[in-house]
Amino acid sequence: MNTATLRLPPANRGLHDITEDIADVVVASGVVNGLCHVFLQHTSASLVIQENADPDVLRDMLDWFAKHVPDGDPA
């Protein structure tokens, strides 16, 4: 079993594509067939898996978050 830790720099609120970062770790592992388990160790972040084929999807997601989880929400 191979394990690796990927450390990403701090980023502003939004959606950030880390596909290439994950792919680099997988390639460096030398594993040809297997499963890549991604665990995000952060209390205010989430992983979203989507095909990223249509930029409207990202815009819709950002709009949804802005409406339902606004910055500065006191709750």
VEXDREN-2710 file (C-alpha; in Angstrom, 1 decimal):
% VEXDREN-2710
k/r/px/py/pz
1/MET/0.0/0.0/0.0
2/ASN/1.3/3.4/-1.0
3/THR/0.4/6.6/0.9
4/ALA/1.2/10.2/0.3
5/THR/0.3/13.5/1.8
6/LEU/-0.6/16.4/-0.6
7/ARG/-0.3/19.8/1.0
8/LEU/-2.0/22.6/-0.9
9/PRO/-1.4/26.3/-0.3
10/PRO/-4.2/28.3/1.4
11/ALA/-6.8/29.5/-1.0
12/ASN/-9.8/31.8/-1.0
13/ARG/-13.3/30.6/-0.9
14/GLY/-14.4/29.0/-4.1
15/LEU/-14.0/25.9/-6.1
16/HIS/-10.5/24.8/-6.8
17/ASP/-9.5/22.1/-9.3
18/ILE/-6.9/19.8/-7.8
19/THR/-7.1/17.1/-10.4
20/GLU/-3.5/17.5/-11.7
21/ASP/-2.2/17.6/-8.1
22/ILE/-3.9/14.3/-7.3
23/ALA/-2.8/12.8/-10.7
24/ASP/0.8/13.8/-9.9
25/VAL/0.7/11.9/-6.6
26/VAL/-0.8/8.8/-8.3
27/VAL/1.9/8.8/-11.1
28/ALA/4.7/9.3/-8.5
29/SER/3.4/6.3/-6.5
30/GLY/4.1/4.0/-9.4
31/VAL/0.7/2.3/-9.0
32/VAL/-0.8/1.2/-12.3
33/ASN/-4.1/-0.4/-11.2
34/GLY/-5.8/0.5/-7.9
35/LEU/-7.9/2.9/-6.0
36/CYS/-7.0/6.4/-5.0
37/HIS/-8.6/7.4/-1.7
38/VAL/-8.6/11.2/-1.1
39/PHE/-9.2/12.4/2.4
40/LEU/-9.5/16.1/3.1
41/GLN/-8.5/17.0/6.6
42/HIS/-10.0/20.4/7.0
43/THR/-13.1/21.5/8.9
44/SER/-14.4/24.1/6.4
45/ALA/-13.7/22.4/3.1
46/SER/-15.3/19.7/1.0
47/LEU/-14.5/17.5/-1.9
48/VAL/-16.7/17.6/-5.0
49/ILE/-16.3/15.2/-7.8
50/GLN/-17.8/16.3/-11.2
51/GLU/-16.8/16.0/-14.8
52/ASN/-15.9/19.7/-15.2
53/ALA/-17.1/19.7/-18.8
54/ASP/-19.4/22.7/-18.6
55/PRO/-18.4/25.9/-16.9
56/ASP/-22.1/26.6/-16.2
57/VAL/-21.9/23.9/-13.6
58/LEU/-19.2/25.7/-11.6
59/ARG/-21.0/28.9/-11.9
60/ASP/-24.3/27.3/-10.7
61/MET/-22.5/25.7/-7.7
62/LEU/-20.8/29.0/-6.8
63/ASP/-24.2/30.8/-7.0
64/TRP/-25.8/28.2/-4.8
65/PHE/-23.1/28.5/-2.2
66/ALA/-23.2/32.3/-2.2
67/LYS/-27.0/32.2/-1.7
68/HIS/-27.2/29.4/0.9
69/VAL/-23.8/29.9/2.7
70/PRO/-23.0/33.6/2.6
71/ASP/-19.8/35.1/3.8
72/GLY/-20.1/36.4/7.3
73/ASP/-23.0/34.2/8.2
74/PRO/-23.4/34.5/12.0
75/ALA/-24.8/31.0/12.4
END
